[in-house]
Amino acid sequence: MSHTRDGIDTLRSWLVERVPHLWALWAASRPSQLALIGLLYALGVGMATTGRPVAAATFVPRLTPAVLVGGVVLLAVAVAVHYANEYADADTDALADRTPFSGGSGALAETGLPASFLGRATLGTGAVAVALLAVGGVGPLSPIAVALAATILVAGVAYSLPPVALVRRGLGEPVNMVLGGLLLPVYGVAVVAPPTPSAAAVVVPFTLVVGCNLLAVHWPDRAADERVGKRTLAVRWGPTRLRRAYAALAVSAALATLALWRGGLLPPVVAAAHLTPVPFLLWGWTTLTRRRSPLPAVAAMVVLAVALTAGWWWAGV
């Protein structure tokens, strides 16, 4: 294991030294988060395979132009949003003690490149995303899918960049919850079938678990965020209030799951999938504000995303 890690570190150092611009673009795109976004896209497509009540038509699983174009559009949107966040947080990330899940990618700090490099990358990838949205809109993507992707792009950039900079106004967590937990899966549905209001309702529990994750992820960065004027909830609230908010989100997710199951909106296998993050959520509550690592809450979110994707595909296929 140590030899493998040493080899990876050597390769990383070589890339940072020899191709710093390419490495910065790769690292700042946050590949692990792009993988999670791809999973949530697959979750939405899987939801559509069940048809009603989450979609007005049942998607027959196959690789269609809409699925391909929808995925490419989402990738471009996500990369643009990540570059915008890295550019806007250059001052914060320079002060933060990074963990594997917080403190940014470290791309600028590692390479010594100026923040303006990622500013230009944001403009470039944003333009590509807009162009792809326009092409998709006259091609296989529905107007609802285009509107959802455009909303994710605009709100995702506004999350970080002035003059809006929602994360610096204490609105970052709720906006991020809605974008990542709710709109992303519904976008996946909209790419292949018309979504119903139930499509948004059934991902409310996941959205609330995303909120637990965000409280934990922002905690290690609170000192650096406060120094540069970012008003995250971890900055504004004390440890006790943060822990109460985390517990409220987790309990609300459980109650929402029960209500959706009793209301007939969740297939039994999907309802059961909501049990998978419970141990991690409990672990996260015991460690929140007491340890720096947000690993338990991150694990809860990822485990639930995987379980829900598998559950919806199983129910539909």
C-alpha positions in Angstrom: 0.0 0.0 0.0 2.8 2.4 0.9 4.6 1.7 -2.4 1.4 2.5 -4.3 0.8 5.7 -2.4 4.5 6.7 -3.0 4.0 6.1 -6.7 0.8 8.2 -6.9 2.5 11.0 -5.0 5.5 10.9 -7.4 3.2 11.0 -10.4 1.3 13.9 -8.9 4.4 15.8 -8.3 5.6 15.2 -11.8 2.3 16.4 -13.3 2.3 19.5 -11.1 5.8 20.4 -12.1 5.7 19.5 -15.9 2.1 20.3 -16.8 0.8 22.6 -14.1 -2.0 24.1 -16.2 -3.4 20.8 -17.2 -3.1 19.5 -13.7 -4.9 22.6 -12.3 -7.7 22.1 -14.7 -8.0 18.5 -13.8 -7.8 18.9 -10.0 -10.1 22.0 -10.0 -12.8 20.1 -11.9 -13.0 17.9 -8.8 -13.2 14.5 -10.4 -14.6 12.7 -7.4 -17.5 15.1 -7.3 -18.0 14.8 -11.0 -18.4 11.0 -10.5 -21.0 11.7 -7.8 -22.9 14.0 -10.1 -22.8 11.3 -12.8 -24.3 8.9 -10.3 -27.1 11.4 -9.5 -27.8 11.7 -13.2 -28.1 8.0 -13.4 -30.4 8.1 -10.4 -32.7 10.4 -12.2 -32.7 8.3 -15.4 -33.4 5.2 -13.2 -36.3 6.9 -11.6 -37.8 7.4 -15.0 -37.7 3.7 -15.7 -40.5 3.2 -13.2 -42.9 5.6 -15.0 -45.7 7.0 -12.9 -45.9 8.6 -10.4 -42.5 10.2 -10.9 -42.6 10.5 -14.7 -45.4 10.9 -17.1 -43.9 8.2 -19.4 -41.8 5.2 -18.7 -38.3 5.3 -20.0 -37.2 2.0 -21.6 -33.5 1.6 -20.6 -31.2 2.1 -23.7 -28.4 4.4 -24.7 -30.3 7.2 -26.5 -29.0 10.5 -28.0 -30.9 12.3 -25.2 -29.0 10.3 -22.5 -25.7 11.0 -24.1 -26.3 14.7 -24.8 -27.9 15.2 -21.4 -24.8 13.7 -19.7 -22.3 15.8 -21.7 -24.3 19.0 -21.0 -24.4 18.2 -17.3 -20.6 17.5 -17.3 -19.9 20.9 -18.9 -22.2 22.6 -16.4 -20.6 20.9 -13.4 -17.1 21.7 -14.5 -18.0 25.4 -15.0 -19.5 25.6 -11.6 -16.5 23.9 -10.0 -14.1 26.2 -11.7 -16.2 29.2 -10.5 -16.1 27.9 -6.9 -12.3 27.3 -7.0 -11.7 30.8 -8.5 -13.9 32.5 -5.9 -12.5 30.5 -3.0 -8.8 31.0 -3.9 -8.3 33.2 -0.8 -10.2 30.8 1.5 -8.5 27.7 0.2 -5.1 29.3 0.7 -5.8 29.7 4.4 -7.7 26.4 5.0 -6.2 23.2 6.3 -7.5 20.8 3.6 -9.1 17.5 4.3 -9.9 14.9 1.6 -13.5 16.4 1.6 -13.0 20.1 2.4 -10.7 23.1 1.7 -11.0 23.0 -2.0 -8.9 21.0 -4.5 -5.7 22.8 -3.7 -5.0 23.1 -7.5 -3.9 26.7 -7.3 -1.8 26.3 -4.2 0.0 23.3 -5.6 0.8 24.8 -9.0 1.3 28.4 -7.9 -0.9 29.6 -10.7 -2.9 32.8 -10.2 -6.6 32.7 -9.5 -7.2 34.5 -12.8 -6.3 31.2 -14.6 -9.4 29.6 -13.2 -11.4 32.7 -13.8 -10.7 32.4 -17.5 -11.4 28.6 -17.3 -14.8 29.5 -15.8 -15.6 31.8 -18.7 -14.5 29.2 -21.2 -16.3 26.2 -19.8 -19.4 28.3 -19.1 -19.5 29.4 -22.7 -19.2 25.7 -23.8 -22.0 24.8 -21.4 -24.3 27.5 -22.8 -23.5 26.4 -26.4 -24.2 22.7 -25.5 -27.5 23.8 -23.9 -28.5 25.6 -27.1 -27.6 22.6 -29.2 -29.4 20.2 -26.9 -32.4 22.4 -26.8 -32.9 22.2 -30.6 -32.0 18.5 -30.5 -32.9 15.7 -28.1 -33.3 17.6 -24.8 -36.8 18.7 -23.6 -37.4 22.3 -22.6 -37.7 21.2 -19.0 -34.3 19.5 -19.1 -32.7 22.6 -20.7 -34.4 24.9 -18.0 -33.2 22.7 -15.2 -29.6 22.5 -16.5 -29.6 26.3 -17.1 -30.8 26.8 -13.5 -28.1 24.6 -12.1 -25.5 26.5 -14.1 -26.7 30.0 -13.1 -27.4 29.2 -9.5 -24.2 27.2 -9.2 -22.1 30.1 -10.4 -24.1 32.6 -8.3 -23.3 30.4 -5.3 -19.7 31.4 -5.5 -19.2 34.5 -7.6 -20.0 38.2 -6.9 -22.2 40.2 -7.0 -24.5 37.5 -5.7 -22.0 35.1 -3.9 -24.8 33.2 -2.1 -22.3 31.3 0.1 -21.0 34.6 1.5 -24.6 35.6 2.5 -25.5 32.6 4.6 -27.5 31.0 1.8 -25.0 28.6 0.4 -26.2 25.5 2.2 -29.9 25.6 1.2 -29.0 26.5 -2.4 -26.4 23.7 -2.6 -28.9 21.2 -1.1 -31.5 22.1 -3.7 -29.1 22.0 -6.6 -27.3 18.8 -5.8 -30.0 16.9 -3.9 -33.1 17.8 -5.8 -32.5 19.4 -9.2 -29.8 17.0 -10.4 -31.9 13.8 -10.1 -35.0 15.6 -11.5 -32.8 16.7 -14.5 -31.9 13.1 -15.1 -35.7 12.3 -15.2 -36.4 15.2 -17.5 -33.8 14.2 -20.0 -35.6 10.9 -20.8 -39.3 11.5 -19.7 -41.5 14.4 -18.5 -41.1 14.6 -14.7 -44.0 15.1 -12.4 -44.0 17.0 -9.1 -43.6 13.6 -7.4 -40.1 13.4 -9.0 -39.0 16.2 -6.8 -40.9 14.9 -3.8 -39.2 11.5 -3.8 -35.7 13.0 -3.6 -36.5 15.3 -0.6 -35.0 12.8 1.9 -31.8 12.7 -0.1 -31.8 16.5 -0.3 -32.0 16.7 3.5 -29.1 14.2 3.9 -27.1 16.4 1.5 -27.7 19.2 4.0 -26.2 17.1 6.8 -23.1 16.6 4.5 -22.8 20.3 3.9 -22.8 21.2 7.6 -20.1 18.7 8.2 -18.0 19.7 5.2 -18.1 23.4 6.1 -17.1 22.9 9.7 -13.3 22.3 9.1 -13.1 25.5 6.9 -15.0 27.8 9.3 -11.9 29.8 10.5 -10.7 30.4 7.0 -14.2 31.2 5.8 -14.7 33.8 8.5 -11.4 35.5 7.8 -12.4 36.1 4.2 -16.1 37.0 4.9 -17.8 33.8 3.9 -21.0 33.5 6.0 -21.5 29.8 6.0 -23.7 28.3 8.7 -20.6 26.9 10.3 -19.3 30.5 10.7 -22.7 31.9 11.8 -23.7 29.2 14.2 -22.0 27.7 17.2 -21.4 23.9 17.7 -24.6 23.2 19.6 -26.8 24.8 17.0 -25.0 23.1 14.1 -25.5 19.7 15.8 -29.2 20.4 16.4 -29.6 21.4 12.7 -27.9 18.2 11.6 -30.2 16.2 13.8 -33.2 18.0 12.6 -32.3 17.4 8.9 -31.6 13.7 9.6 -34.9 13.2 11.5 -36.8 15.1 8.8 -35.3 12.9 6.1 -36.5 9.8 8.0 -40.0 11.3 8.5 -40.2 12.3 4.8 -39.2 8.8 3.7 -41.9 7.3 5.9 -44.5 9.7 4.5 -43.5 9.0 0.9 -43.6 5.3 1.4 -47.0 5.4 3.1 -48.2 7.6 0.3 -47.3 5.1 -2.3 -44.6 7.2 -4.0 -41.6 5.0 -3.0 -41.3 1.4 -4.2 -40.5 -0.9 -1.2 -37.0 -1.5 -2.4 -36.3 2.3 -2.6 -37.9 2.9 0.8 -35.5 0.2 2.2 -32.6 1.9 0.5 -33.1 4.9 2.8 -32.0 2.8 5.7 -28.4 2.4 4.4 -27.1 5.8 5.6 -28.5 5.6 9.1 -25.3 4.2 10.8 -23.2 6.9 9.0 -25.6 9.7 10.0 -25.5 8.6 13.6 -21.7 8.5 13.4 -21.7 11.9 11.8 -23.8 13.4 14.6 -21.5 12.1 17.3 -18.4 13.6 15.5 -19.8 16.8 14.1 -17.9 19.9 15.6 -15.8 17.4 17.7 -13.6 16.2 14.9 -12.4 17.9 11.7 -13.0 15.2 9.3 -16.5 15.2 7.6 -16.1 11.6 6.5 -19.2 10.1 8.3 -21.6 12.6 6.7 -19.9 12.4 3.3 -20.2 8.6 3.5 -23.9 8.9 4.5 -24.6 10.9 1.4 -22.6 8.8 -1.0 -24.0 5.5 0.4 -27.5 6.8 0.1 -26.9 8.0 -3.5 -25.6 4.5 -4.5 -28.4 2.7 -2.7 -31.2 4.9 -4.3 -29.7 4.6 -7.8 -29.6 0.8 -7.4 -33.1 0.7 -5.9 -34.8 2.8 -8.5 -33.2 0.9 -11.4 -34.2 -2.4 -9.7 -37.8 -1.2 -9.3 -38.0 -0.1 -12.9 -36.0 -2.8 -14.7 
